[in-house]
Amino acid sequence: GKRALPATVTVLPMARGIPKPPTDLGPEGRRLWKRAWGSAITWLSPDSDSTQLEETCRTADDLKVARYRYRATSDPKDARAVVALSKQLTEGLAALAFTPTARTRMGVAEVKAVDKIDQILNRRAGN
């Protein structure tokens, strides 16, 4: 039968194709925008997630610039900017369920190759 959703779950409308990216995004941000909507269209909602994705895409653009600058200068201040922006990007991606931990929390299936060790452990566990 049909399973009822818990009372705390709100069903949001799914995007119909890839929404148009913000005009101020650079190449990295546009690439992430397209990849995000293309791979997560089933769980991203244009109603609730667009702002978070926009900021994450801008961070991707900023990180690219910061990395370029650090490679040109080797200045420790520029290295700190790369680290800070990289952390901010990872946090933004996690907020959108683009990290393995975040996807697991959401219950989004993960593709995983079963290797020999997994097979042996599964046999021992009786699976």
Buried (B, 14 or more C-beta within 10 A) or exposed (E): EEEEEEEEEEEEEEBEEEBEBBEEBBEBBBBBBEEBBEEBBEBBBBEEBBEBBBBBBBBBBBBBBBBEBBEEEEEEEBBEBBEBBBEBBBEBBBBBBBBEEBBEEEEEEEEEEEEEEEEEEEEEEEE
